[in-house]
Amino acid sequence: MQFAGHETFPCRYGWLKKSYDAVVSAPDEDARRRAFAPDVAISEFGVGKNMVASMRHWSLACGVLESHGLGGRIGELAPTELGTLLFGSVDPYLERPDSLWALHWKLASSPGRATAWYYAFNEFNETIFTKDSLAARLMSRVDELRDAGRLAGSRIARATIDRDVECLIRTYVPRTGGRMGAEDGLECPFAELGLITPLAGVGAVQFRRGPKPTLSDEVFASALVEFWQSQLATRGALSVEAVTHEPGSPGRAFLLDDESIAERLERLERVTGGALAWDESTGLRQISARVPIATISATGLLGPAYLPRKAA
C-alpha cells in the first residue's frame, strides 16, 4: 500500500511524456537513477521540487516507468513496455482515448502506488459519494487491515487519506470556478474519460457505470489478460461475473455493466486471434483460454487499437 506521493497534484498533461523522455534520453545508469533528483529535474522540467516528485510518482503509478531498486534503495528507472509503446511509438501526446484508458487501468487495477484509486474503483461500492464519505470508508478499511495484521509500518493519518481522496476526485473531475491558474482548468487528462462526474448543488460526485464507447476492445482485452494473469492464472475460464465484479477486474476499473462486459467478451476471439473465446457449452456464460494465459502478451494486444480501422 502507498498513500500520498503525488504531493496533492493530479497527473497533468505532458508530465508522463516528459518523464519518459527524461529516462530514455539519460546516457547511463546513474543519470537514469537521478532523472528526478531536484538539482537535475527542476531545471529540466521547469517545475518546482514538489511537482518533480509528483511527476515521478505518476510515471510509476501509471505504469510508464518502473524502478529497479531493491531493499528500499532509489533504483535505476526504466521505461515499461506500455511506456515504450505509447510514448516511444504510437501516441506520445496522448491524443487517443485508448491511451488514457490503458493508463487508467494501470492506475486503478492494483493497490500498489495508488492505493486510494484501487480502493475507490474496486472495493468501494457507493455510486454517489463525497470526499468525506470516501475518505472515511478508506480510513476504516486501513484500520481493518492493520487490526488483522495485514498492514505494517506507521499508522496512516486521516489527513493523508483526505488529501489522497481529494487528489483522486481532481484526477477525474476538472476543477471549475474559484481561484485557478491557467493549467488548473484542464488539470488532468483522465477527466476526459468521464468516469466521475459532479452532481450540481449537492457537493457530491458520481461514478458513471455503463458502456464506454471510447474504450476499444483491444484495451479491454489487454486489461482482461493482465487481470487473469495476476490474480486468477490457475483458472482455465472466467465467468462474466468475475470479469465484471471481482476486485481488480476490467469491469470494476472501467465501470462497465454486465451487458457491456458480455458484448465485449463475445468479440474477444477476434481481438485475441483465437487465444480467448466466448463459451456457453457448459450452460454458463464464460470466457475460455485456448492457450496458457501466461503466454499471452497483454501489451501486445494493445498495438492493433492504433491501426486504421477498416470501413464497415
C-alpha atoms as a printed R data frame, in Angstrom:
    type eleno elety resid chain resno       x       y       z
1   ATOM     1    CA   MET     A     1   0.000   0.000   0.000
2   ATOM     2    CA   GLN     A     2   1.077   3.530  -0.682
3   ATOM     3    CA   PHE     A     3  -0.680   6.770   0.094
4   ATOM     4    CA   ALA     A     4   0.455  10.243  -0.999
5   ATOM     5    CA   GLY     A     5   3.492  10.615  -3.276
6   ATOM     6    CA   HIS     A     6   1.580  12.864  -5.668
7   ATOM     7    CA   GLU     A     7   2.212  15.947  -3.497
8   ATOM     8    CA   THR     A     8  -1.539  16.772  -3.969
9   ATOM     9    CA   PHE     A     9  -1.062  17.345  -7.737
10  ATOM    10    CA   PRO     A    10  -3.142  15.253 -10.166
11  ATOM    11    CA   CYS     A    11  -1.238  13.976 -13.175
12  ATOM    12    CA   ARG     A    12  -1.068  16.835 -15.672
13  ATOM    13    CA   TYR     A    13  -0.895  16.961 -19.431
14  ATOM    14    CA   GLY     A    14   2.650  16.419 -20.653
15  ATOM    15    CA   TRP     A    15   4.052  15.054 -17.401
16  ATOM    16    CA   LEU     A    16   4.175  11.412 -18.440
17  ATOM    17    CA   LYS     A    17   5.880  12.150 -21.751
18  ATOM    18    CA   LYS     A    18   8.439  14.421 -20.093
19  ATOM    19    CA   SER     A    19   9.152  11.732 -17.510
20  ATOM    20    CA   TYR     A    20   9.516   9.033 -20.159
21  ATOM    21    CA   ASP     A    21  11.770  11.217 -22.322
22  ATOM    22    CA   ALA     A    22  13.995  12.132 -19.363
23  ATOM    23    CA   VAL     A    23  14.688   8.493 -18.574
24  ATOM    24    CA   VAL     A    24  15.057   7.298 -22.167
25  ATOM    25    CA   SER     A    25  17.479  10.097 -23.053
26  ATOM    26    CA   ALA     A    26  19.641   9.598 -19.938
27  ATOM    27    CA   PRO     A    27  23.127   8.493 -21.049
28  ATOM    28    CA   ASP     A    28  23.855   5.983 -18.293
29  ATOM    29    CA   GLU     A    29  22.541   4.155 -15.223
30  ATOM    30    CA   ASP     A    30  23.458   6.927 -12.800
31  ATOM    31    CA   ALA     A    31  21.676   9.515 -14.943
32  ATOM    32    CA   ARG     A    32  18.558   7.335 -15.073
33  ATOM    33    CA   ARG     A    33  18.658   6.980 -11.289
34  ATOM    34    CA   ARG     A    34  18.960  10.754 -10.900
35  ATOM    35    CA   ALA     A    35  16.426  11.735 -13.559
36  ATOM    36    CA   PHE     A    36  14.103  13.146 -10.876
37  ATOM    37    CA   ALA     A    37  16.752  14.470  -8.473
38  ATOM    38    CA   PRO     A    38  15.806  18.100  -7.663
39  ATOM    39    CA   ASP     A    39  19.169  19.545  -8.742
40  ATOM    40    CA   VAL     A    40  18.640  17.984 -12.183
41  ATOM    41    CA   ALA     A    41  14.896  17.852 -12.721
42  ATOM    42    CA   ILE     A    42  13.810  21.318 -11.568
43  ATOM    43    CA   SER     A    43  15.633  22.977 -14.450
44  ATOM    44    CA   GLU     A    44  14.964  20.112 -16.869
45  ATOM    45    CA   PHE     A    45  11.191  20.033 -16.335
46  ATOM    46    CA   GLY     A    46  10.678  23.697 -15.471
47  ATOM    47    CA   VAL     A    47   8.617  22.936 -12.352
48  ATOM    48    CA   GLY     A    48   9.139  23.105  -8.597
49  ATOM    49    CA   LYS     A    49  10.536  20.407  -6.326
50  ATOM    50    CA   ASN     A    50   7.116  19.106  -5.265
51  ATOM    51    CA   MET     A    51   5.946  18.811  -8.861
52  ATOM    52    CA   VAL     A    52   9.111  16.885  -9.750
53  ATOM    53    CA   ALA     A    53   8.241  14.354  -7.030
54  ATOM    54    CA   SER     A    54   4.668  14.238  -8.331
55  ATOM    55    CA   MET     A    55   5.836  13.579 -11.902
56  ATOM    56    CA   ARG     A    56   7.951  10.656 -10.723
57  ATOM    57    CA   HIS     A    57   5.029   9.282  -8.715
58  ATOM    58    CA   TRP     A    58   2.583   9.403 -11.630
59  ATOM    59    CA   SER     A    59   5.014   7.910 -14.129
60  ATOM    60    CA   LEU     A    60   5.442   4.924 -11.806
61  ATOM    61    CA   ALA     A    61   1.787   4.667 -10.728
62  ATOM    62    CA   CYS     A    62   0.558   4.758 -14.343
63  ATOM    63    CA   GLY     A    63   2.996   2.060 -15.412
64  ATOM    64    CA   VAL     A    64   5.038   4.273 -17.747
65  ATOM    65    CA   LEU     A    65   8.284   3.798 -15.800
66  ATOM    66    CA   GLU     A    66   9.466   1.158 -13.344
67  ATOM    67    CA   SER     A    67  12.125   1.266 -10.657
68  ATOM    68    CA   HIS     A    68  14.721  -1.467 -10.334
69  ATOM    69    CA   GLY     A    69  15.726  -0.501  -6.803
70  ATOM    70    CA   LEU     A    70  15.936  -3.217  -4.150
71  ATOM    71    CA   GLY     A    71  15.699  -3.081  -0.393
72  ATOM    72    CA   GLY     A    72  14.317   0.438  -0.290
73  ATOM    73    CA   ARG     A    73  17.145   1.910  -2.385
74  ATOM    74    CA   ILE     A    74  16.444   4.515  -5.017
75  ATOM    75    CA   GLY     A    75  16.824   2.408  -8.108
76  ATOM    76    CA   GLU     A    76  17.503   2.942 -11.761
77  ATOM    77    CA   LEU     A    77  14.381   3.932 -13.649
78  ATOM    78    CA   ALA     A    78  13.454   2.270 -16.916
79  ATOM    79    CA   PRO     A    79  10.531   2.537 -19.333
80  ATOM    80    CA   THR     A    80   7.942  -0.214 -19.238
81  ATOM    81    CA   GLU     A    81   6.510  -1.988 -22.280
82  ATOM    82    CA   LEU     A    82   3.446   0.257 -22.050
83  ATOM    83    CA   GLY     A    83   5.534   3.399 -21.715
84  ATOM    84    CA   THR     A    84   7.626   2.458 -24.732
85  ATOM    85    CA   LEU     A    85   4.538   1.640 -26.811
86  ATOM    86    CA   LEU     A    86   2.721   4.877 -26.027
87  ATOM    87    CA   PHE     A    87   5.441   7.495 -25.637
88  ATOM    88    CA   GLY     A    88   8.078   5.920 -27.843
89  ATOM    89    CA   SER     A    89   5.779   4.952 -30.674
90  ATOM    90    CA   VAL     A    90   2.027   5.213 -31.157
91  ATOM    91    CA   ASP     A    91   0.702   8.142 -29.100
92  ATOM    92    CA   PRO     A    92   3.339  10.297 -27.379
93  ATOM    93    CA   TYR     A    93   0.953  13.214 -26.781
94  ATOM    94    CA   LEU     A    94  -1.991  11.116 -25.512
95  ATOM    95    CA   GLU     A    95  -4.289  12.134 -28.328
96  ATOM    96    CA   ARG     A    96  -6.124   8.799 -28.366
97  ATOM    97    CA   PRO     A    97  -8.671   7.772 -25.715
98  ATOM    98    CA   ASP     A    98  -7.246   4.243 -25.777
99  ATOM    99    CA   SER     A    99  -4.008   5.545 -24.293
100 ATOM   100    CA   LEU     A   100  -5.821   7.182 -21.375
101 ATOM   101    CA   TRP     A   101  -7.859   4.032 -20.763
102 ATOM   102    CA   ALA     A   102  -4.688   1.913 -20.716
103 ATOM   103    CA   LEU     A   103  -3.007   4.290 -18.268
104 ATOM   104    CA   HIS     A   104  -6.117   4.468 -16.084
105 ATOM   105    CA   TRP     A   105  -6.137   0.661 -15.962
106 ATOM   106    CA   LYS     A   106  -2.584   0.618 -14.610
107 ATOM   107    CA   LEU     A   107  -3.510   3.258 -12.055
108 ATOM   108    CA   ALA     A   108  -6.717   1.679 -10.742
109 ATOM   109    CA   SER     A   109  -6.311  -2.088 -11.113
110 ATOM   110    CA   SER     A   110  -3.756  -2.835  -8.381
111 ATOM   111    CA   PRO     A   111  -3.243  -1.411  -4.874
112 ATOM   112    CA   GLY     A   112   0.453  -0.567  -5.155
113 ATOM   113    CA   ARG     A   113   1.394   3.082  -5.601
114 ATOM   114    CA   ALA     A   114  -2.154   4.437  -5.799
115 ATOM   115    CA   THR     A   115  -3.999   2.594  -3.065
116 ATOM   116    CA   ALA     A   116  -6.853   5.103  -2.838
117 ATOM   117    CA   TRP     A   117  -7.507   4.723  -6.569
118 ATOM   118    CA   TYR     A   118  -7.625   0.944  -6.268
119 ATOM   119    CA   TYR     A   119  -9.952   1.089  -3.284
120 ATOM   120    CA   ALA     A   120 -12.340   3.581  -4.891
121 ATOM   121    CA   PHE     A   121 -12.792   1.566  -8.079
122 ATOM   122    CA   ASN     A   122 -12.547  -1.977  -6.693
123 ATOM   123    CA   GLU     A   123 -13.785  -2.125  -3.097
124 ATOM   124    CA   PHE     A   124 -15.904   0.976  -2.549
125 ATOM   125    CA   ASN     A   125 -19.464   0.167  -3.572
126 ATOM   126    CA   GLU     A   126 -21.217   3.519  -3.373
127 ATOM   127    CA   THR     A   127 -22.237   5.155  -6.648
128 ATOM   128    CA   ILE     A   128 -22.743   8.653  -5.219
129 ATOM   129    CA   PHE     A   129 -20.258   9.919  -2.654
130 ATOM   130    CA   THR     A   130 -18.456  12.908  -1.202
131 ATOM   131    CA   LYS     A   131 -14.792  13.374  -0.447
132 ATOM   132    CA   ASP     A   132 -15.508  12.881   3.258
133 ATOM   133    CA   SER     A   133 -17.597   9.731   2.824
134 ATOM   134    CA   LEU     A   134 -14.981   8.031   0.629
135 ATOM   135    CA   ALA     A   135 -12.143   9.092   2.947
136 ATOM   136    CA   ALA     A   136 -13.997   7.750   5.991
137 ATOM   137    CA   ARG     A   137 -14.598   4.380   4.351
138 ATOM   138    CA   LEU     A   138 -10.992   4.137   3.193
139 ATOM   139    CA   MET     A   139  -9.736   5.015   6.685
140 ATOM   140    CA   SER     A   140 -11.930   2.252   8.112
141 ATOM   141    CA   ARG     A   141 -10.518  -0.210   5.591
142 ATOM   142    CA   VAL     A   142  -6.939   0.725   6.503
143 ATOM   143    CA   ASP     A   143  -7.710   0.273  10.209
144 ATOM   144    CA   GLU     A   144  -9.353  -3.067   9.473
145 ATOM   145    CA   LEU     A   145  -6.269  -4.327   7.627
146 ATOM   146    CA   ARG     A   146  -3.989  -3.109  10.400
147 ATOM   147    CA   ASP     A   147  -6.075  -4.808  13.108
148 ATOM   148    CA   ALA     A   148  -5.931  -8.033  11.099
149 ATOM   149    CA   GLY     A   149  -2.126  -7.837  10.981
150 ATOM   150    CA   ARG     A   150  -2.073  -7.316   7.199
151 ATOM   151    CA   LEU     A   151  -0.658  -3.783   7.225
152 ATOM   152    CA   ALA     A   152   2.739  -2.965   8.687
153 ATOM   153    CA   GLY     A   153   4.505   0.334   9.200
154 ATOM   154    CA   SER     A   154   3.492   3.594  10.814
155 ATOM   155    CA   ARG     A   155  -0.157   4.481  11.209
156 ATOM   156    CA   ILE     A   156  -1.719   6.318   8.288
157 ATOM   157    CA   ALA     A   157  -3.122   9.704   9.309
158 ATOM   158    CA   ARG     A   158  -6.652  10.680   8.329
159 ATOM   159    CA   ALA     A   159  -5.267  13.913   6.863
160 ATOM   160    CA   THR     A   160  -3.172  11.834   4.442
161 ATOM   161    CA   ILE     A   161  -6.263   9.884   3.387
162 ATOM   162    CA   ASP     A   162  -8.192  13.133   2.919
163 ATOM   163    CA   ARG     A   163  -5.515  14.538   0.612
164 ATOM   164    CA   ASP     A   164  -5.378  11.307  -1.374
165 ATOM   165    CA   VAL     A   165  -9.135  11.266  -1.922
166 ATOM   166    CA   GLU     A   166  -9.213  14.937  -2.880
167 ATOM   167    CA   CYS     A   167  -6.474  14.280  -5.452
168 ATOM   168    CA   LEU     A   168  -8.347  11.229  -6.743
169 ATOM   169    CA   ILE     A   169 -11.502  13.263  -7.381
170 ATOM   170    CA   ARG     A   170  -9.493  16.008  -9.095
171 ATOM   171    CA   THR     A   171  -7.911  13.325 -11.293
172 ATOM   172    CA   TYR     A   172 -11.279  12.585 -12.901
173 ATOM   173    CA   VAL     A   173 -13.310  15.752 -12.303
174 ATOM   174    CA   PRO     A   174 -11.946  19.017 -13.775
175 ATOM   175    CA   ARG     A   175 -11.777  21.868 -11.302
176 ATOM   176    CA   THR     A   176 -14.050  24.794 -12.162
177 ATOM   177    CA   GLY     A   177 -14.575  28.230 -10.647
178 ATOM   178    CA   GLY     A   178 -12.673  29.699  -7.723
179 ATOM   179    CA   ARG     A   179  -9.042  30.781  -7.947
180 ATOM   180    CA   MET     A   180  -7.304  28.748 -10.624
181 ATOM   181    CA   GLY     A   181  -4.093  29.063 -12.535
182 ATOM   182    CA   ALA     A   182  -4.029  28.712 -16.296
183 ATOM   183    CA   GLU     A   183  -3.235  24.978 -16.064
184 ATOM   184    CA   ASP     A   184  -5.787  24.140 -13.399
185 ATOM   185    CA   GLY     A   185  -8.835  24.356 -15.661
186 ATOM   186    CA   LEU     A   186  -7.618  21.304 -17.589
187 ATOM   187    CA   GLU     A   187  -5.639  19.678 -14.822
188 ATOM   188    CA   CYS     A   188  -5.661  16.024 -15.667
189 ATOM   189    CA   PRO     A   189  -6.128  14.092 -18.920
190 ATOM   190    CA   PHE     A   190  -8.087  11.355 -17.130
191 ATOM   191    CA   ALA     A   191 -11.023  13.754 -16.756
192 ATOM   192    CA   GLU     A   192 -11.679  13.081 -20.458
193 ATOM   193    CA   LEU     A   193 -12.775   9.536 -19.596
194 ATOM   194    CA   GLY     A   194 -15.913  10.733 -17.811
195 ATOM   195    CA   LEU     A   195 -15.661   8.128 -15.055
196 ATOM   196    CA   ILE     A   196 -16.662  10.510 -12.242
197 ATOM   197    CA   THR     A   197 -18.997  13.463 -12.649
198 ATOM   198    CA   PRO     A   198 -20.042  16.183 -10.182
199 ATOM   199    CA   LEU     A   199 -23.638  16.443  -9.028
200 ATOM   200    CA   ALA     A   200 -24.716  20.072  -9.182
201 ATOM   201    CA   GLY     A   201 -25.790  21.679  -5.965
202 ATOM   202    CA   VAL     A   202 -25.216  18.752  -3.613
203 ATOM   203    CA   GLY     A   203 -21.411  18.757  -3.170
204 ATOM   204    CA   ALA     A   204 -21.160  15.125  -4.234
205 ATOM   205    CA   VAL     A   205 -19.822  13.210  -7.213
206 ATOM   206    CA   GLN     A   206 -20.978  10.088  -9.011
207 ATOM   207    CA   PHE     A   207 -19.327   7.096 -10.627
208 ATOM   208    CA   ARG     A   208 -20.658   6.650 -14.170
209 ATOM   209    CA   ARG     A   209 -21.154   2.928 -14.714
210 ATOM   210    CA   GLY     A   210 -22.210   1.615 -18.111
211 ATOM   211    CA   PRO     A   211 -20.900   1.204 -21.669
212 ATOM   212    CA   LYS     A   212 -17.758   3.124 -22.524
213 ATOM   213    CA   PRO     A   213 -17.833   3.903 -26.281
214 ATOM   214    CA   THR     A   214 -14.271   5.275 -26.337
215 ATOM   215    CA   LEU     A   215 -12.834   2.116 -24.714
216 ATOM   216    CA   SER     A   216 -11.657  -0.185 -27.503
217 ATOM   217    CA   ASP     A   217 -11.953  -3.961 -27.395
218 ATOM   218    CA   GLU     A   218  -8.145  -4.161 -27.618
219 ATOM   219    CA   VAL     A   219  -7.620  -2.191 -24.390
220 ATOM   220    CA   PHE     A   220 -10.358  -4.201 -22.697
221 ATOM   221    CA   ALA     A   221  -8.746  -7.475 -23.835
222 ATOM   222    CA   SER     A   222  -5.316  -6.342 -22.630
223 ATOM   223    CA   ALA     A   223  -6.728  -5.456 -19.217
224 ATOM   224    CA   LEU     A   224  -8.575  -8.771 -19.014
225 ATOM   225    CA   VAL     A   225  -5.382 -10.712 -19.736
226 ATOM   226    CA   GLU     A   226  -3.449  -8.778 -17.063
227 ATOM   227    CA   PHE     A   227  -6.240  -9.383 -14.540
228 ATOM   228    CA   TRP     A   228  -6.283 -13.079 -15.394
229 ATOM   229    CA   GLN     A   229  -2.502 -13.425 -15.216
230 ATOM   230    CA   SER     A   230  -2.027 -11.525 -11.971
231 ATOM   231    CA   GLN     A   231  -4.856 -12.929  -9.869
232 ATOM   232    CA   LEU     A   232  -6.529 -15.928 -11.474
233 ATOM   233    CA   ALA     A   233  -3.844 -17.583 -13.596
234 ATOM   234    CA   THR     A   234  -4.799 -21.107 -12.483
235 ATOM   235    CA   ARG     A   235  -8.314 -20.798 -13.881
236 ATOM   236    CA   GLY     A   236  -8.963 -22.055 -17.383
237 ATOM   237    CA   ALA     A   237 -12.099 -19.964 -17.709
238 ATOM   238    CA   LEU     A   238 -13.604 -16.803 -16.227
239 ATOM   239    CA   SER     A   239 -17.279 -16.065 -15.732
240 ATOM   240    CA   VAL     A   240 -18.972 -12.828 -16.734
241 ATOM   241    CA   GLU     A   241 -19.482 -12.165 -13.024
242 ATOM   242    CA   ALA     A   242 -15.741 -12.440 -12.270
243 ATOM   243    CA   VAL     A   243 -14.775 -10.129 -15.128
244 ATOM   244    CA   THR     A   244 -17.437  -7.627 -14.068
245 ATOM   245    CA   HIS     A   245 -17.364  -7.640 -10.285
246 ATOM   246    CA   GLU     A   246 -14.185  -9.107  -8.794
247 ATOM   247    CA   PRO     A   247 -11.694  -6.594  -7.344
248 ATOM   248    CA   GLY     A   248  -9.030  -5.745  -9.893
249 ATOM   249    CA   SER     A   249 -11.228  -6.749 -12.832
250 ATOM   250    CA   PRO     A   250 -11.845  -4.736 -16.018
251 ATOM   251    CA   GLY     A   251 -15.477  -4.367 -15.054
252 ATOM   252    CA   ARG     A   252 -14.565  -2.629 -11.817
253 ATOM   253    CA   ALA     A   253 -11.721  -0.468 -13.140
254 ATOM   254    CA   PHE     A   254 -13.617   0.663 -16.247
255 ATOM   255    CA   LEU     A   255 -17.037   0.869 -14.524
256 ATOM   256    CA   LEU     A   256 -18.641  -1.428 -17.093
257 ATOM   257    CA   ASP     A   257 -22.038  -3.054 -16.596
258 ATOM   258    CA   ASP     A   258 -22.859  -6.744 -17.133
259 ATOM   259    CA   GLU     A   259 -24.353  -6.254 -20.593
260 ATOM   260    CA   SER     A   260 -21.359  -4.272 -21.842
261 ATOM   261    CA   ILE     A   261 -18.984  -6.918 -20.491
262 ATOM   262    CA   ALA     A   262 -20.901  -9.748 -22.186
263 ATOM   263    CA   GLU     A   263 -20.881  -7.926 -25.525
264 ATOM   264    CA   ARG     A   264 -17.126  -7.392 -25.328
265 ATOM   265    CA   LEU     A   265 -16.443 -10.975 -24.294
266 ATOM   266    CA   GLU     A   266 -18.316 -12.219 -27.350
267 ATOM   267    CA   ARG     A   267 -15.837 -10.288 -29.525
268 ATOM   268    CA   LEU     A   268 -12.697 -11.464 -27.699
269 ATOM   269    CA   GLU     A   269 -11.942 -14.353 -30.042
270 ATOM   270    CA   ARG     A   270 -11.387 -11.916 -32.921
271 ATOM   271    CA   VAL     A   271  -9.423  -9.439 -30.818
272 ATOM   272    CA   THR     A   272  -7.091 -12.090 -29.350
273 ATOM   273    CA   GLY     A   273  -6.603 -14.112 -32.520
274 ATOM   274    CA   GLY     A   274  -8.445 -17.074 -31.017
275 ATOM   275    CA   ALA     A   275  -6.421 -17.213 -27.795
276 ATOM   276    CA   LEU     A   276  -9.537 -16.399 -25.766
277 ATOM   277    CA   ALA     A   277 -13.054 -17.384 -26.759
278 ATOM   278    CA   TRP     A   278 -16.649 -16.970 -25.591
279 ATOM   279    CA   ASP     A   279 -18.005 -20.276 -24.275
280 ATOM   280    CA   GLU     A   280 -21.568 -21.254 -23.369
281 ATOM   281    CA   SER     A   281 -21.145 -25.003 -23.891
282 ATOM   282    CA   THR     A   282 -21.491 -25.792 -20.188
283 ATOM   283    CA   GLY     A   283 -24.570 -23.643 -19.768
284 ATOM   284    CA   LEU     A   284 -22.505 -20.899 -18.134
285 ATOM   285    CA   ARG     A   285 -21.541 -17.613 -19.748
286 ATOM   286    CA   GLN     A   286 -17.761 -17.534 -19.562
287 ATOM   287    CA   ILE     A   287 -14.569 -16.852 -21.444
288 ATOM   288    CA   SER     A   288 -12.140 -19.737 -22.003
289 ATOM   289    CA   ALA     A   289  -8.404 -19.668 -22.649
290 ATOM   290    CA   ARG     A   290  -7.341 -21.822 -25.581
291 ATOM   291    CA   VAL     A   291  -3.645 -21.257 -24.833
292 ATOM   292    CA   PRO     A   292  -1.878 -20.922 -21.457
293 ATOM   293    CA   ILE     A   293  -2.886 -17.488 -20.198
294 ATOM   294    CA   ALA     A   294   0.712 -16.727 -19.179
295 ATOM   295    CA   THR     A   295   1.811 -16.914 -22.825
296 ATOM   296    CA   ILE     A   296  -0.404 -14.035 -23.985
297 ATOM   297    CA   SER     A   297   1.214 -10.591 -24.161
298 ATOM   298    CA   ALA     A   298  -1.174  -8.053 -22.670
299 ATOM   299    CA   THR     A   299   0.786  -5.139 -24.123
300 ATOM   300    CA   GLY     A   300   0.930  -6.884 -27.493
301 ATOM   301    CA   LEU     A   301  -2.857  -6.802 -27.662
302 ATOM   302    CA   LEU     A   302  -2.843  -3.003 -27.496
303 ATOM   303    CA   GLY     A   303  -0.988  -2.365 -30.757
304 ATOM   304    CA   PRO     A   304  -3.884  -3.081 -33.154
305 ATOM   305    CA   ALA     A   305  -6.005  -0.442 -31.390
306 ATOM   306    CA   TYR     A   306  -3.813   2.181 -33.089
307 ATOM   307    CA   LEU     A   307  -4.110   0.781 -36.603
308 ATOM   308    CA   PRO     A   308  -6.529   2.399 -39.077
309 ATOM   309    CA   ARG     A   309  -9.995   0.870 -38.798
310 ATOM   310    CA   LYS     A   310 -11.460  -0.835 -41.826
311 ATOM   311    CA   ALA     A   311 -14.718   0.588 -43.093
312 ATOM   312    CA   ALA     A   312 -17.761  -1.446 -42.097
